[in-house]
Amino acid sequence: MNLGTLREIQEEAANYITGGMSSSFRANFFTGLPMYATKAKGPRFTDCTGKEFIDFFMCHGAVILGHDRYEVQSALHKVIDKGYYAGFDDWPTVKLAQRICESIPAAERIRFVNSGTEGTLLALRLARGYTNRNLIIRMDGHYHGCQDYLFANNLASKIDVSNDGKRRSKTIGRTSGVPEAVDSLVATIPWNNFEILEKVLHEEEGKVAGIIMNVIDYNNGVFLTTPEYLHFAKEQAKNYGIVLIFDEVLSGFKTGVSCGQGYYGVIPDLCVIGKALSNNVPLGVVAGKKKIMDRIMDPVDPVVSGGTFSGNQLGIAAGNASLDILMQEHFYKNFLTRTDKFYESLKTLFDERGLPAVVQHLGAGFHIFLGTTEPINNYKDLNRVDRELTRQFFTICIENGLYFHTDFTLSAAHDESTLNEALERLDRAIIKVKN
């Protein structure tokens, strides 16, 4: 089939796939068009029209080693060569679980799932089963997968902007199909606010099962917390007998093998990891304290955790192959030195060209906010961003073969040559948008 544009491909696909895409999140944030790719290798991919891109999307930040990394590809081939089957565990499954327990501070025991969404659902279920309570406290604007309990208020675009920080947030953006009754099981509060967390915990004493948050918010553009806030949340959770959950699906392995919890030095009761763990091959993990995880095997009233493809061989093989690389002695030192150099070069580029921009970054994740030179420290600061300039700039970038969508990410495959090429194209985009 010879179709010349992405829009034509979408129109054809929409005859069979609702919306012409398998995920509603694939409509590009800047152009509105989904991407259709036929090949991906290293830091690049080729779309179905034959155009090549340097990729800064990296499948929602899941590709930490680069597309089609040889070691991961070889591990997948070995699974296929021996004969693929599902519904059973194998010694590589045990090996990966052991390595996770040895690497992730919170991981005394783990359970494999297939995605981050499955992981956060199980984490909530464990918190409720362990405490015999129902209420979950979550942070306004934090994304935790495509699940009913936490769909509302799940991005900075859906926060309660009227909240002055002294109360709970209103429910914003609950998707059609999610019952209003779900609201009674979730309390949404502003992130990094000590007082409101303490207030809600006091008001709901004896009712709260868990507190869930992202420790590094890459979904909205690299927003950070502090060790003090995380320590406070942990101490409050301990005092009230609540399960503290860190969603590290996107932050995991961006700053090091110990993930965001290792970066901040605060260990939660449960955490959820995935994405980069297996370099984009479907796999998720819920990890945590033995006494909580053991509720899965409670002989009287277990917290049920199961799935036909949980711990699937392909994900396990990719996870082991990825950790072989991520755990190498100098991997992160070399990788993050290169990423930091790129970020500084990018900042210099905007400064020298006189285009107001803020480049926020940590580890492998970054974001570019246009129209301001002051740091974007919280979601309300996003009001200073020039949204039309942002749309124009990144649309030009995409036209120039630099693919941006959400979750801006650098991988280990983005070598110095590739990044220098990208900087040249970014420079041309800056010049064009200024003219």
C-alpha positions in Angstrom: 0.0 0.0 0.0 1.6 3.3 -1.1 0.4 6.1 1.2 2.4 9.3 1.1 1.7 11.0 4.4 1.1 10.1 8.0 -2.4 11.6 7.8 -3.2 9.3 4.9 -2.0 6.3 6.9 -4.1 7.3 9.9 -7.2 7.7 7.7 -6.6 4.2 6.2 -5.9 2.7 9.6 -9.0 4.3 11.1 -11.1 2.1 8.8 -10.2 -0.8 11.1 -8.5 0.6 14.3 -10.5 3.1 16.3 -8.9 6.4 15.7 -6.3 4.8 13.5 -4.0 4.1 16.5 -3.6 1.4 19.2 -3.3 3.9 22.0 -4.9 7.3 22.3 -1.6 8.6 23.7 0.1 8.2 20.3 -1.4 11.3 18.8 1.6 13.6 18.8 1.4 16.3 21.4 2.5 19.0 18.9 1.2 17.9 15.5 -1.9 15.9 16.6 -0.8 13.0 14.3 0.1 9.6 15.4 3.5 8.2 14.3 3.7 5.1 12.2 7.2 3.5 12.2 8.6 0.7 10.1 12.1 0.4 11.6 14.0 1.6 14.7 17.7 1.2 15.5 19.8 2.9 18.1 18.7 6.5 18.6 16.7 6.6 15.3 13.6 5.3 13.7 12.1 5.4 10.2 8.5 6.2 9.7 6.2 4.5 7.2 6.7 7.2 4.6 10.5 6.5 4.7 11.5 9.5 6.7 14.2 9.0 9.3 14.2 10.7 12.8 16.5 11.1 15.7 14.2 10.0 18.5 13.8 12.0 21.7 10.5 10.2 22.6 12.0 6.7 23.0 8.6 5.1 23.5 7.5 7.2 26.5 11.0 7.0 28.0 11.1 3.2 27.9 14.1 2.8 25.6 17.1 3.5 27.9 19.6 1.5 25.8 18.5 2.5 22.3 16.2 0.8 19.9 17.0 -2.8 19.0 20.0 -3.0 21.3 22.0 -6.0 20.1 22.2 -7.7 23.6 18.5 -7.4 24.1 17.7 -8.6 20.6 20.0 -11.6 21.1 18.3 -12.5 24.3 14.9 -12.3 22.6 16.1 -14.5 19.8 17.3 -17.2 22.3 13.8 -17.3 23.7 12.2 -17.8 20.3 14.9 -20.3 19.3 14.3 -22.6 22.3 10.5 -22.4 21.7 8.3 -19.7 23.3 5.7 -20.7 25.9 3.7 -18.8 28.5 2.1 -19.6 31.8 5.3 -21.0 33.5 8.3 -19.5 35.3 11.9 -20.5 34.6 15.3 -20.0 36.1 15.8 -16.7 34.2 12.7 -15.5 36.0 14.2 -16.2 39.3 17.5 -14.7 38.3 15.9 -11.4 37.3 13.9 -11.3 40.5 17.1 -11.8 42.5 18.9 -9.0 40.6 16.0 -6.6 41.2 16.0 -7.4 44.9 19.7 -6.8 45.0 19.5 -3.5 43.1 16.2 -1.7 44.2 16.3 -0.6 47.8 12.6 -1.3 48.4 12.7 -4.7 46.9 12.6 -7.5 49.6 10.2 -9.4 47.4 8.7 -8.8 43.9 5.9 -9.8 41.6 6.1 -9.6 37.8 3.3 -8.0 35.9 3.0 -6.9 32.3 2.9 -3.1 32.5 3.0 0.0 34.7 -0.8 0.2 34.8 -1.0 -3.4 36.1 1.7 -2.6 38.5 0.0 0.4 40.1 -3.3 -1.5 40.3 -1.6 -4.3 42.2 0.2 -1.8 44.4 -3.1 -0.2 45.4 -4.6 -3.6 46.0 -1.7 -4.6 48.2 -2.0 -1.4 50.2 -5.7 -1.9 50.8 -5.3 -5.6 51.5 -2.5 -5.1 53.9 -4.2 -2.3 55.9 -7.8 -3.4 55.5 -8.6 0.2 54.5 -9.8 1.8 51.3 -8.7 5.4 50.8 -5.7 6.2 48.7 -3.9 9.6 48.8 -2.5 10.6 45.5 -0.7 13.8 44.1 -2.5 16.2 41.9 -1.0 16.0 38.4 0.8 12.6 38.8 0.3 10.0 36.2 0.0 6.3 37.3 -1.2 4.5 34.2 -4.4 3.9 32.4 -6.5 2.8 35.4 -9.8 4.0 36.8 -8.8 4.8 40.4 -6.1 7.4 39.3 -7.3 8.6 35.9 -8.5 12.0 37.1 -6.0 14.7 37.9 -3.3 12.6 36.2 -1.4 15.4 34.3 -0.5 19.0 34.9 -3.2 19.9 32.4 -5.8 18.3 34.7 -4.8 19.7 38.1 -7.1 21.8 40.3 -5.6 25.2 39.5 -8.0 26.9 42.0 -6.4 25.0 44.9 -4.4 27.4 47.1 -2.6 24.5 48.7 -4.7 24.5 51.9 -7.3 21.9 50.8 -7.8 18.7 48.8 -7.9 19.1 45.0 -11.2 18.8 43.1 -11.6 15.9 40.8 -10.6 17.1 37.3 -10.7 15.2 34.0 -12.2 11.9 35.1 -12.5 10.1 31.8 -15.9 9.0 30.5 -16.7 5.5 31.7 -15.1 5.9 35.2 -17.8 6.0 37.8 -18.1 9.0 40.1 -18.1 6.5 43.0 -14.3 6.1 42.5 -13.8 9.6 43.9 -14.8 8.4 47.4 -11.8 6.1 47.3 -9.1 8.7 46.4 -8.0 11.9 48.1 -6.0 14.1 45.7 -3.6 16.7 47.2 -1.0 19.1 45.9 2.5 17.5 45.7 5.4 18.7 47.9 3.0 20.3 50.4 3.8 19.2 53.9 0.8 20.8 55.6 -2.0 19.4 53.4 -0.5 15.9 53.6 -0.5 16.1 57.4 -3.9 17.6 57.5 -5.6 15.0 55.3 -3.9 12.1 57.2 -5.3 13.5 60.4 -8.7 14.0 59.0 -8.8 10.5 57.6 -7.1 8.7 60.4 -7.8 5.0 60.3 -9.1 5.2 56.7 -6.0 5.7 54.5 -4.5 2.5 53.0 -1.7 4.1 50.9 0.0 7.2 49.6 1.2 7.0 46.0 3.4 9.5 44.1 6.0 9.8 41.5 9.4 10.6 43.0 10.6 12.3 39.8 7.8 13.6 37.6 9.0 13.1 34.0 5.5 13.0 32.6 4.9 16.7 33.0 8.5 17.9 32.2 11.0 16.9 35.0 9.5 18.2 38.2 11.4 17.3 41.4 10.7 16.8 45.0 13.1 16.9 48.0 14.5 14.3 50.3 12.8 16.2 53.2 9.4 15.8 51.7 9.9 12.1 51.0 11.2 11.5 54.5 8.2 13.4 55.9 5.8 11.3 53.8 7.6 8.1 54.9 7.4 9.1 58.6 3.8 10.1 58.4 3.0 6.8 56.6 4.7 4.9 59.4 2.9 6.8 62.1 -0.5 6.2 60.6 0.1 2.6 59.5 -0.1 3.5 55.8 1.7 1.9 52.8 4.0 4.4 51.0 4.1 3.7 47.2 6.6 5.2 44.8 5.6 4.9 41.1 9.0 4.5 39.4 7.7 3.2 36.1 9.1 6.3 34.3 11.7 7.4 36.7 13.2 3.9 37.1 16.8 3.6 35.8 16.9 7.2 34.6 19.4 8.3 37.3 20.9 4.9 38.2 20.2 1.3 38.9 18.7 2.2 42.3 16.2 4.4 40.6 14.6 7.6 42.1 14.4 6.1 45.5 18.2 5.6 45.5 18.7 9.1 44.1 16.8 10.7 47.0 17.8 8.1 49.6 14.3 7.4 50.7 12.9 3.8 50.6 9.2 3.3 50.2 7.1 0.3 51.3 6.2 -0.6 47.8 7.4 0.6 44.4 6.5 -0.1 40.8 9.1 -0.3 38.0 9.0 -1.2 34.3 9.7 0.5 30.9 13.5 0.9 31.0 14.0 -2.3 33.1 13.4 -4.3 29.9 14.3 -1.6 27.3 10.8 -1.4 25.9 9.8 -5.0 26.0 6.6 -5.5 28.0 7.3 -6.1 31.6 6.4 -4.5 35.0 7.4 -5.2 38.6 5.8 -4.5 41.9 8.5 -4.6 44.6 8.4 -4.0 48.3 8.6 -5.1 51.9 8.2 -8.9 52.5 5.5 -8.5 55.0 3.3 -6.5 52.5 4.2 -8.6 49.5 3.4 -11.8 51.5 -0.2 -10.8 51.6 -0.4 -12.2 48.1 0.1 -15.7 49.5 -2.1 -15.2 52.6 -3.8 -18.6 53.1 -7.0 -17.1 54.4 -7.7 -13.9 52.4 -5.0 -13.3 49.8 -4.4 -10.2 47.7 -4.8 -11.9 44.4 -2.0 -11.2 41.8 -2.0 -13.2 38.6 -2.0 -13.1 34.8 -1.4 -15.4 31.9 1.6 -13.4 30.7 3.0 -12.2 34.0 6.7 -12.8 33.9 6.6 -13.6 30.2 9.8 -15.0 28.8 10.4 -12.2 26.4 10.2 -9.5 29.1 12.3 -11.6 31.5 15.0 -12.1 28.8 15.0 -8.4 27.9 15.2 -7.5 31.6 18.2 -9.7 32.3 20.0 -8.4 29.2 19.2 -4.8 30.0 20.5 -5.2 33.6 23.7 -6.8 32.3 24.4 -3.4 30.7 22.9 -1.1 33.2 24.8 -2.7 36.0 28.2 -2.3 34.3 30.6 -0.3 36.5 31.0 2.8 34.5 27.7 2.7 32.5 25.9 5.6 34.3 29.0 7.7 34.8 29.7 7.7 31.1 26.1 7.9 30.0 25.0 10.7 32.3 28.2 12.7 31.6 27.2 12.7 28.0 23.6 13.7 28.7 24.6 16.6 31.0 26.9 17.9 28.3 24.1 17.8 25.8 21.7 19.7 28.1 24.3 22.4 28.8 25.0 22.8 25.0 21.2 23.0 24.4 20.9 25.8 27.1 23.8 27.7 25.4 22.1 27.4 22.0 18.9 29.0 23.2 20.8 31.7 25.1 23.0 32.6 22.1 20.1 32.7 19.7 18.1 34.8 22.1 15.1 32.5 22.3 13.7 32.4 25.9 13.8 28.8 27.1 14.3 26.6 30.1 15.9 23.2 29.8 15.0 21.1 32.8 16.7 17.8 33.2 17.7 15.0 35.5 19.5 11.9 34.4 18.1 10.5 31.1 15.0 12.7 31.1 14.6 16.3 30.1 12.2 18.9 28.9 12.3 22.3 27.1 9.9 25.1 28.2 9.7 28.0 25.8 8.8 31.6 26.4 10.4 32.0 29.8 13.9 31.9 31.3 12.8 31.4 34.9 12.8 27.8 36.2 9.5 25.9 36.1 9.4 24.7 39.7 5.8 23.6 40.0 2.7 23.0 37.8 1.3 26.6 38.2 4.6 27.9 36.8 3.6 26.3 33.5 1.3 29.4 33.0 4.5 31.2 32.0 5.2 28.8 29.0 4.3 30.1 25.6 2.2 27.3 24.3 1.8 28.5 20.7 5.6 29.1 20.4 6.1 25.6 21.9 3.8 24.0 19.3 5.5 25.9 16.4 9.0 25.0 17.6 8.5 21.3 18.1 6.5 21.0 14.9 9.5 22.5 13.1 11.8 20.0 14.9 9.6 17.1 13.7 9.8 18.5 10.2 13.6 18.6 10.6 13.7 14.9 11.6 13.9 15.4 15.4 11.0 13.4 17.0 9.6 14.9 20.2 6.3 13.9 21.7 6.1 13.4 25.5 8.6 12.2 28.1 11.7 13.6 26.4 14.4 11.0 26.8 18.0 10.4 25.9 19.3 6.8 25.6 22.7 5.2 25.8 22.6 5.0 22.0 22.5 8.8 21.7 26.2 9.1 21.2 28.1 12.4 20.9 27.9 12.4 17.1 24.2 11.9 17.1 23.7 14.6 19.8 25.9 17.1 17.8 23.8 16.4 14.7 20.7 17.0 16.8 22.0 20.3 18.1 22.6 21.5 14.6 19.0 20.7 13.6 17.7 22.3 16.8 19.7 25.4 16.0 18.0 25.6 12.6 14.6 25.2 14.3 15.4 28.0 16.7 16.4 30.3 13.8 13.2 29.4 11.8 10.8 29.9 14.7 12.4 33.3 15.5 11.9 34.4 11.9 
